[in-house]
Amino acid sequence: MKSKASLTQRALLVGLLAGSGILAASAYATADREPVAKPGCEARQAMKADGKWEGRHAARMTTLKEKLKLEPSQQAAWDAFAESSQPARLHAGAGRDAMRAEADKLTTPQRLERMEAMAEMRHARMTQRIAATRAFYAQLSAEQQQVFDAEAMTGRDHGHRHLRHRS
């Protein structure tokens, strides 16, 4: 008669082997396929390169403008806000590859300087966007501000999923 420990060990071994086989088969089956979805930043960059982001952004801005029911006197502030919310032109495709090849030739201190310069550019752009948003918000009536608060700056389903951890 075999011991209980021996049967348990055999059952565990059989389960592990079966699980490994299933995992190997699924990895083999999907090895030649294009990834369904790219993680995080790569997905956003691909969407921007395809022009999908611009279309969705334009539609969101149009919907927001309609919901706000702007007065003609608010148009200049809206234009400045809308212009500041446009995405920065990022290098995509071959331009991105060339930038990476160029970065590979730099020393670490040079790369760090380049990173600092890019961070300063992003910060300046963010500061400009914040100033335009504040100026536009100041032009809105109390009712329009409520609409803007609910619709514009929530971060929900607008490509900002990294702001909120969902379980």
C-alpha positions as CSV (number, residue, x, y, z in Angstrom):
1,M,0.0,0.0,0.0
2,K,1.3,3.4,-1.0
3,S,1.5,6.2,1.4
4,K,-0.8,9.2,1.3
5,A,2.2,11.5,0.7
6,S,3.3,9.6,-2.3
7,L,-0.2,9.8,-3.9
8,T,-0.4,13.5,-3.2
9,Q,3.0,14.0,-4.8
10,R,2.0,12.1,-7.9
11,A,-1.2,14.0,-8.2
12,L,0.6,17.3,-7.9
13,L,3.2,16.2,-10.5
14,V,0.5,15.1,-12.9
15,G,-1.3,18.4,-12.5
16,L,1.9,20.4,-13.0
17,L,2.8,18.5,-16.1
18,A,-0.7,18.9,-17.5
19,G,-0.7,22.6,-16.8
20,S,2.7,23.0,-18.4
21,G,1.5,21.2,-21.5
22,I,-1.5,23.5,-21.8
23,L,0.7,26.6,-21.3
24,A,3.2,25.4,-23.9
25,A,0.4,24.6,-26.4
26,S,-1.2,28.0,-26.0
27,A,2.2,29.8,-26.3
28,Y,2.9,27.9,-29.5
29,A,-0.6,28.6,-30.9
30,T,-0.2,32.4,-30.5
31,A,3.5,32.7,-31.3
32,D,3.0,33.7,-35.0
33,R,0.1,36.2,-34.4
34,E,0.3,39.9,-34.0
35,P,-0.4,41.0,-30.4
36,V,-4.0,41.9,-30.0
37,A,-3.4,44.9,-27.8
38,K,-0.2,46.8,-27.0
39,P,0.4,47.7,-23.4
40,G,0.3,51.2,-22.1
41,C,2.4,53.8,-23.9
42,E,2.9,51.8,-27.0
43,A,-0.9,51.5,-27.6
44,R,-1.3,55.3,-27.2
45,Q,1.5,56.0,-29.5
46,A,0.1,53.6,-32.1
47,M,-3.3,55.2,-31.8
48,K,-1.8,58.7,-32.3
49,A,0.3,57.5,-35.3
50,D,-2.9,56.0,-36.9
51,G,-4.7,59.3,-36.5
52,K,-7.4,57.6,-34.4
53,W,-6.6,59.7,-31.3
54,E,-7.1,63.0,-33.2
55,G,-10.5,61.9,-34.4
56,R,-11.7,60.9,-31.0
57,H,-10.2,64.0,-29.5
58,A,-12.0,66.2,-32.0
59,A,-15.3,64.4,-31.4
60,R,-14.9,64.9,-27.7
61,M,-14.1,68.6,-28.0
62,T,-17.1,69.1,-30.4
63,T,-19.4,67.3,-27.9
64,L,-18.1,69.4,-25.0
65,K,-18.5,72.6,-26.9
66,E,-22.1,71.6,-27.7
67,K,-22.9,70.8,-24.1
68,L,-21.4,74.0,-22.9
69,K,-23.7,76.1,-25.2
70,L,-21.0,78.9,-25.5
71,E,-21.9,82.5,-26.0
72,P,-20.1,84.4,-28.8
73,S,-18.1,86.3,-26.2
74,Q,-16.6,83.0,-25.0
75,Q,-15.4,81.9,-28.4
76,A,-11.9,83.4,-28.1
77,A,-11.3,81.7,-24.8
78,W,-12.6,78.4,-26.2
79,D,-10.3,78.7,-29.2
80,A,-7.3,79.2,-26.9
81,F,-8.4,76.2,-24.7
82,A,-9.0,74.0,-27.7
83,E,-5.6,74.9,-29.3
84,S,-3.8,74.2,-26.0
85,S,-5.4,70.8,-25.7
86,Q,-4.1,69.6,-29.1
87,P,-1.5,66.8,-28.8
88,A,2.1,67.6,-29.3
89,R,3.5,66.2,-32.5
90,L,5.4,63.2,-31.5
91,H,7.9,61.4,-33.6
92,A,6.5,58.1,-34.9
93,G,7.6,55.3,-37.1
94,A,10.9,56.0,-38.9
95,G,11.5,59.3,-37.1
96,R,11.2,57.5,-33.7
97,D,13.6,54.8,-34.9
98,A,16.1,57.5,-36.0
99,M,15.8,59.2,-32.6
100,R,16.5,55.9,-30.8
101,A,19.5,55.2,-33.0
102,E,20.8,58.7,-32.3
103,A,20.2,58.2,-28.6
104,D,22.2,55.0,-28.7
105,K,25.3,57.0,-29.7
106,L,25.0,59.4,-26.7
107,T,26.8,59.0,-23.5
108,T,24.8,58.6,-20.3
109,P,25.3,62.3,-19.2
110,Q,24.2,63.4,-22.7
111,R,21.1,61.2,-22.5
112,L,20.3,62.7,-19.1
113,E,20.6,66.2,-20.5
114,R,18.3,65.3,-23.4
115,M,15.8,63.8,-20.9
116,E,15.9,67.0,-18.8
117,A,15.3,69.1,-22.0
118,M,12.3,67.0,-23.0
119,A,10.9,67.2,-19.4
120,E,11.2,71.0,-19.5
121,M,9.4,71.1,-22.9
122,R,6.6,68.9,-21.5
123,H,6.3,71.0,-18.4
124,A,6.2,74.2,-20.4
125,R,3.4,72.7,-22.6
126,M,1.5,71.6,-19.5
127,T,1.8,75.1,-18.0
128,Q,0.5,76.6,-21.2
129,R,-2.4,74.1,-21.2
130,I,-3.3,74.9,-17.6
131,A,-3.2,78.6,-18.1
132,A,-5.5,78.3,-21.2
133,T,-7.9,76.0,-19.2
134,R,-8.0,78.5,-16.3
135,A,-8.7,81.4,-18.6
136,F,-11.5,79.5,-20.4
137,Y,-13.0,78.3,-17.1
138,A,-13.1,81.9,-15.8
139,Q,-15.2,82.8,-18.9
140,L,-17.8,80.2,-18.1
141,S,-21.1,80.7,-16.2
142,A,-21.7,78.7,-13.1
143,E,-23.9,76.2,-15.1
144,Q,-21.2,75.9,-17.8
145,Q,-18.6,75.3,-15.1
146,Q,-20.6,72.4,-13.7
147,V,-20.9,70.9,-17.2
148,F,-17.1,71.4,-17.7
149,D,-16.3,69.9,-14.4
150,A,-18.4,66.8,-15.1
151,E,-17.3,66.3,-18.7
152,A,-13.9,67.8,-19.5
153,M,-11.4,67.0,-16.8
154,T,-12.5,63.7,-15.3
155,G,-9.9,61.5,-16.9
156,R,-12.5,58.8,-17.4
157,D,-12.1,56.8,-20.6
158,H,-10.1,59.4,-22.3
159,G,-6.8,57.6,-22.5
160,H,-5.9,58.4,-18.9
161,R,-6.6,55.0,-17.4
162,H,-3.2,55.1,-15.7
163,L,-4.6,57.7,-13.3
164,R,-7.0,55.3,-11.7
165,H,-6.3,51.7,-10.7
166,R,-9.3,49.6,-11.6
167,S,-9.8,46.1,-10.0
